[in-house]
Amino acid sequence: MQGRTAIITGPAKGMGAAVTRAFASEGCNLVLAGRDVAAIEPVAEDVRQAGRAVEVVACDVTDVGQCEDLVAQAKARFGRVDILVNVAGGSGPIGKTGWETTREEFDDIIEVNMAGCFNTMRAVMPVMIEQRYGKIVNVGGTFGMRGRAGRMAYSASKWGLRGITKSFALEAGPYNVNVNYVAPGMVDGERFRGKVVPEMARRLGISEAEAAERHAEDYAMRRVSTGEDVASACLFLASDVSRQITGTDLPVDGGWAQL
Protein backbone atom coordinates (compact mmCIF):
# COMPACT_ATOMS: atom_id res chain seq x y z
CA MET A 1 0.00 0.00 0.00
CA GLN A 2 3.09 2.22 -0.06
CA GLY A 3 2.29 5.49 -1.81
CA ARG A 4 -1.44 4.83 -2.22
CA THR A 5 -3.77 7.75 -1.58
CA ALA A 6 -6.61 7.13 0.86
CA ILE A 7 -9.54 9.35 1.83
CA ILE A 8 -10.80 8.60 5.34
CA THR A 9 -13.97 10.19 6.68
CA GLY A 10 -14.55 10.56 10.41
CA PRO A 11 -10.87 10.27 11.36
CA ALA A 12 -10.82 12.37 14.51
CA LYS A 13 -11.38 9.77 17.22
CA GLY A 14 -12.09 6.16 18.07
CA MET A 15 -12.17 3.77 15.14
CA GLY A 16 -11.49 6.58 12.68
CA ALA A 17 -8.27 7.56 14.41
CA ALA A 18 -7.17 3.91 14.61
CA VAL A 19 -7.89 3.43 10.89
CA THR A 20 -5.96 6.60 10.05
CA ARG A 21 -2.88 5.57 12.00
CA ALA A 22 -2.97 2.06 10.53
CA PHE A 23 -3.09 3.32 6.95
CA ALA A 24 -0.27 5.77 7.67
CA SER A 25 1.84 2.92 9.07
CA GLU A 26 1.38 1.05 5.78
CA GLY A 27 2.71 3.98 3.77
CA CYS A 28 -0.46 5.65 2.51
CA ASN A 29 -0.81 9.34 1.81
CA LEU A 30 -3.96 10.49 3.57
CA VAL A 31 -6.81 12.89 3.04
CA LEU A 32 -8.70 13.25 6.33
CA ALA A 33 -12.24 14.58 6.08
CA GLY A 34 -14.65 15.78 8.74
CA ARG A 35 -16.72 18.71 9.90
CA ASP A 36 -14.40 19.66 12.77
CA VAL A 37 -10.93 20.11 11.30
CA ALA A 38 -9.50 21.19 14.67
CA ALA A 39 -10.42 17.80 16.12
CA ILE A 40 -8.68 16.05 13.20
CA GLU A 41 -5.39 17.95 13.60
CA PRO A 42 -3.89 15.80 16.41
CA VAL A 43 -4.41 12.67 14.31
CA ALA A 44 -3.02 14.47 11.25
CA GLU A 45 0.08 15.34 13.25
CA ASP A 46 0.54 11.65 14.07
CA VAL A 47 0.48 10.96 10.34
CA ARG A 48 3.10 13.62 9.71
CA GLN A 49 5.28 12.19 12.45
CA ALA A 50 5.01 8.84 10.69
CA GLY A 51 6.51 10.50 7.63
CA ARG A 52 3.42 10.45 5.45
CA ALA A 53 1.79 13.30 3.55
CA VAL A 54 -1.61 14.36 4.85
CA GLU A 55 -4.32 16.80 3.80
CA VAL A 56 -7.12 17.82 6.19
CA VAL A 57 -10.34 18.82 4.45
CA ALA A 58 -13.47 20.28 6.03
CA CYS A 59 -16.33 18.15 4.77
CA ASP A 60 -19.86 17.41 5.89
CA VAL A 61 -20.58 14.07 4.21
CA THR A 62 -24.29 14.88 4.00
CA ASP A 63 -23.46 17.76 1.62
CA VAL A 64 -23.08 16.59 -1.98
CA GLY A 65 -21.02 19.60 -3.06
CA GLN A 66 -18.59 19.28 -0.16
CA CYS A 67 -18.04 15.59 -0.98
CA GLU A 68 -17.29 16.46 -4.59
CA ASP A 69 -14.85 19.17 -3.41
CA LEU A 70 -13.21 16.64 -1.08
CA VAL A 71 -12.40 14.29 -3.95
CA ALA A 72 -11.25 17.17 -6.16
CA GLN A 73 -8.86 18.39 -3.44
CA ALA A 74 -7.51 14.87 -2.92
CA LYS A 75 -6.81 14.43 -6.62
CA ALA A 76 -5.29 17.90 -6.91
CA ARG A 77 -2.89 17.17 -4.03
CA PHE A 78 -1.91 13.58 -4.83
CA GLY A 79 -2.89 13.04 -8.46
CA ARG A 80 -5.19 10.08 -7.79
CA VAL A 81 -7.48 8.53 -5.19
CA ASP A 82 -6.90 4.82 -4.59
CA ILE A 83 -8.90 4.19 -1.43
CA LEU A 84 -12.01 5.53 0.29
CA VAL A 85 -12.79 4.44 3.85
CA ASN A 86 -16.14 5.69 5.14
CA VAL A 87 -15.97 5.74 8.93
CA ALA A 88 -18.06 8.87 9.60
CA GLY A 89 -21.45 8.09 11.07
CA GLY A 90 -23.82 8.54 13.97
CA SER A 91 -25.58 6.44 16.60
CA GLY A 92 -29.16 7.63 16.34
CA PRO A 93 -31.67 7.25 19.18
CA ILE A 94 -30.79 4.60 21.78
CA GLY A 95 -33.35 2.62 23.77
CA LYS A 96 -36.39 3.81 21.82
CA THR A 97 -38.83 1.47 20.14
CA GLY A 98 -39.60 2.01 16.49
CA TRP A 99 -42.88 3.70 17.35
CA GLU A 100 -41.23 6.00 19.89
CA THR A 101 -38.63 7.13 17.34
CA THR A 102 -39.50 10.45 15.71
CA ARG A 103 -39.40 10.97 11.98
CA GLU A 104 -36.70 13.60 12.49
CA GLU A 105 -34.51 11.18 14.45
CA PHE A 106 -35.00 8.54 11.76
CA ASP A 107 -34.22 10.92 8.90
CA ASP A 108 -31.13 12.33 10.63
CA ILE A 109 -29.39 8.96 11.06
CA ILE A 110 -30.34 7.75 7.58
CA GLU A 111 -28.90 10.98 6.18
CA VAL A 112 -25.55 10.53 7.92
CA ASN A 113 -25.05 6.77 7.78
CA MET A 114 -26.51 6.01 4.38
CA ALA A 115 -26.60 9.19 2.31
CA GLY A 116 -23.22 10.30 3.68
CA CYS A 117 -21.53 7.16 2.36
CA PHE A 118 -23.46 7.36 -0.90
CA ASN A 119 -22.29 10.94 -1.40
CA THR A 120 -18.59 10.15 -0.99
CA MET A 121 -18.82 6.96 -3.06
CA ARG A 122 -20.64 8.75 -5.85
CA ALA A 123 -18.03 11.52 -5.81
CA VAL A 124 -15.00 9.22 -5.93
CA MET A 125 -16.20 6.67 -8.49
CA PRO A 126 -15.44 8.76 -11.63
CA VAL A 127 -11.81 9.03 -10.51
CA MET A 128 -11.54 5.32 -9.77
CA ILE A 129 -13.23 4.40 -13.07
CA GLU A 130 -10.74 6.56 -14.94
CA GLN A 131 -7.85 4.90 -13.10
CA ARG A 132 -9.37 1.42 -13.49
CA TYR A 133 -8.45 0.93 -9.85
CA GLY A 134 -10.05 1.60 -6.49
CA LYS A 135 -10.92 0.22 -3.05
CA ILE A 136 -13.96 1.39 -1.10
CA VAL A 137 -14.55 0.22 2.46
CA ASN A 138 -17.76 1.20 4.25
CA VAL A 139 -17.67 0.85 8.03
CA GLY A 140 -21.13 -0.22 9.14
CA GLY A 141 -22.11 -2.21 12.21
CA THR A 142 -23.30 -5.62 13.32
CA PHE A 143 -26.74 -4.17 14.13
CA GLY A 144 -27.02 -3.97 10.34
CA MET A 145 -26.61 -7.75 10.22
CA ARG A 146 -28.83 -8.83 13.13
CA GLY A 147 -31.96 -7.19 14.45
CA ARG A 148 -31.62 -5.10 17.58
CA ALA A 149 -34.42 -3.81 19.78
CA GLY A 150 -34.10 -0.19 20.80
CA ARG A 151 -31.86 0.69 17.83
CA MET A 152 -34.31 0.60 14.92
CA ALA A 153 -33.15 3.78 13.17
CA TYR A 154 -29.45 2.97 13.48
CA SER A 155 -30.04 -0.64 12.40
CA ALA A 156 -32.05 0.51 9.39
CA SER A 157 -29.25 2.83 8.31
CA LYS A 158 -26.63 0.07 8.52
CA TRP A 159 -28.83 -2.52 6.77
CA GLY A 160 -29.33 0.07 4.05
CA LEU A 161 -25.60 0.72 3.79
CA ARG A 162 -25.09 -2.98 3.13
CA GLY A 163 -27.45 -2.71 0.17
CA ILE A 164 -25.62 0.33 -1.16
CA THR A 165 -22.32 -1.52 -0.79
CA LYS A 166 -23.50 -4.61 -2.67
CA SER A 167 -25.06 -2.66 -5.56
CA PHE A 168 -21.96 -0.50 -5.95
CA ALA A 169 -19.80 -3.65 -5.88
CA LEU A 170 -21.71 -5.14 -8.81
CA GLU A 171 -21.61 -1.91 -10.78
CA ALA A 172 -17.98 -1.02 -10.01
CA GLY A 173 -16.49 -4.48 -10.49
CA PRO A 174 -15.96 -4.15 -14.26
CA TYR A 175 -13.76 -1.12 -13.56
CA ASN A 176 -11.49 -3.01 -11.11
CA VAL A 177 -13.01 -1.30 -8.08
CA ASN A 178 -13.69 -3.36 -4.96
CA VAL A 179 -16.47 -2.26 -2.59
CA ASN A 180 -16.82 -3.96 0.81
CA TYR A 181 -18.44 -3.55 4.21
CA VAL A 182 -16.77 -3.90 7.62
CA ALA A 183 -19.18 -4.40 10.53
CA PRO A 184 -17.71 -3.69 13.97
CA GLY A 185 -19.44 -5.01 17.04
CA MET A 186 -19.09 -3.01 20.22
CA VAL A 187 -15.69 -1.32 20.18
CA ASP A 188 -13.76 -0.67 23.38
CA GLY A 189 -13.22 3.04 23.75
CA GLU A 190 -14.64 6.26 25.11
CA ARG A 191 -18.29 5.47 24.35
CA PHE A 192 -18.07 1.89 25.63
CA ARG A 193 -16.28 2.80 28.87
CA GLY A 194 -18.06 6.11 29.45
CA LYS A 195 -21.62 5.27 28.48
CA VAL A 196 -22.41 1.63 27.66
CA VAL A 197 -20.66 0.07 30.67
CA PRO A 198 -21.94 2.56 33.28
CA GLU A 199 -25.52 2.24 31.97
CA MET A 200 -25.38 -1.56 32.20
CA ALA A 201 -23.85 -1.38 35.68
CA ARG A 202 -26.63 0.92 36.92
CA ARG A 203 -29.37 -1.14 35.31
CA LEU A 204 -28.15 -4.45 36.76
CA GLY A 205 -26.77 -3.15 40.07
CA ILE A 206 -23.26 -4.47 39.40
CA SER A 207 -19.80 -2.96 39.17
CA GLU A 208 -18.54 -1.47 35.94
CA ALA A 209 -15.87 -4.18 35.75
CA GLU A 210 -18.58 -6.85 35.97
CA ALA A 211 -20.64 -5.01 33.34
CA ALA A 212 -17.71 -4.98 30.93
CA GLU A 213 -17.19 -8.71 31.49
CA ARG A 214 -20.88 -9.46 30.88
CA HIS A 215 -20.80 -7.51 27.66
CA ALA A 216 -17.75 -9.47 26.48
CA GLU A 217 -19.63 -12.70 27.20
CA ASP A 218 -21.96 -11.94 24.28
CA TYR A 219 -19.13 -12.76 21.89
CA ALA A 220 -17.61 -16.15 21.07
CA MET A 221 -14.10 -14.81 21.73
CA ARG A 222 -15.21 -13.41 25.10
CA ARG A 223 -13.69 -10.03 24.39
CA VAL A 224 -14.75 -6.67 23.00
CA SER A 225 -13.16 -5.49 19.75
CA THR A 226 -10.70 -2.61 19.61
CA GLY A 227 -10.31 0.18 17.09
CA GLU A 228 -7.15 -1.55 15.91
CA ASP A 229 -9.14 -4.72 15.16
CA VAL A 230 -11.43 -2.70 12.91
CA ALA A 231 -8.48 -0.92 11.30
CA SER A 232 -6.84 -4.24 10.42
CA ALA A 233 -10.00 -5.40 8.63
CA CYS A 234 -10.14 -2.13 6.69
CA LEU A 235 -6.48 -2.51 5.72
CA PHE A 236 -7.11 -6.01 4.44
CA LEU A 237 -10.03 -4.96 2.26
CA ALA A 238 -8.21 -1.85 0.99
CA SER A 239 -5.11 -3.79 -0.03
CA ASP A 240 -4.40 -5.92 -3.08
CA VAL A 241 -4.28 -9.14 -1.06
CA SER A 242 -8.10 -8.96 -1.12
CA ARG A 243 -8.25 -8.23 -4.86
CA GLN A 244 -10.84 -10.95 -5.47
CA ILE A 245 -13.17 -9.97 -2.62
CA THR A 246 -15.99 -7.52 -3.26
CA GLY A 247 -19.51 -6.95 -1.97
CA THR A 248 -18.75 -8.82 1.24
CA ASP A 249 -19.84 -8.19 4.84
CA LEU A 250 -16.96 -8.66 7.26
CA PRO A 251 -18.07 -8.58 10.91
CA VAL A 252 -15.32 -7.67 13.36
CA ASP A 253 -17.05 -8.63 16.57
CA GLY A 254 -15.35 -11.67 18.09
CA GLY A 255 -18.18 -13.89 16.93
CA TRP A 256 -21.75 -12.61 17.28
CA ALA A 257 -23.39 -11.42 14.08
CA GLN A 258 -22.90 -14.59 12.06
CA LEU A 259 -22.91 -17.19 14.83
Salt bridges, closest charged atoms under 4 A:
GLU41 OE1 - ARG48 NH1 3.23
GLU45 OE1 - ARG48 NH1 3.20
ASP46 OD2 - ARG21 NE 2.84
GLU55 OE1 - ARG77 NH1 2.44
GLU68 OE2 - ARG122 NH1 3.52
ASP82 OD1 - ARG4 NH1 3.65
ASP82 OD1 - ARG80 NE 2.63
GLU105 OE2 - LYS96 NZ 2.81
ASP107 OD1 - ARG103 NE 2.81
GLU130 OE1 - LYS75 NZ 3.23
ASP188 OD1 - ARG193 NE 2.84
ASP240 OD2 - ARG4 NH2 3.35
ASP240 OD1 - LYS135 NZ 3.62
ASP249 OD2 - ARG162 NH2 2.83
ASP249 OD2 - LYS166 NZ 3.14
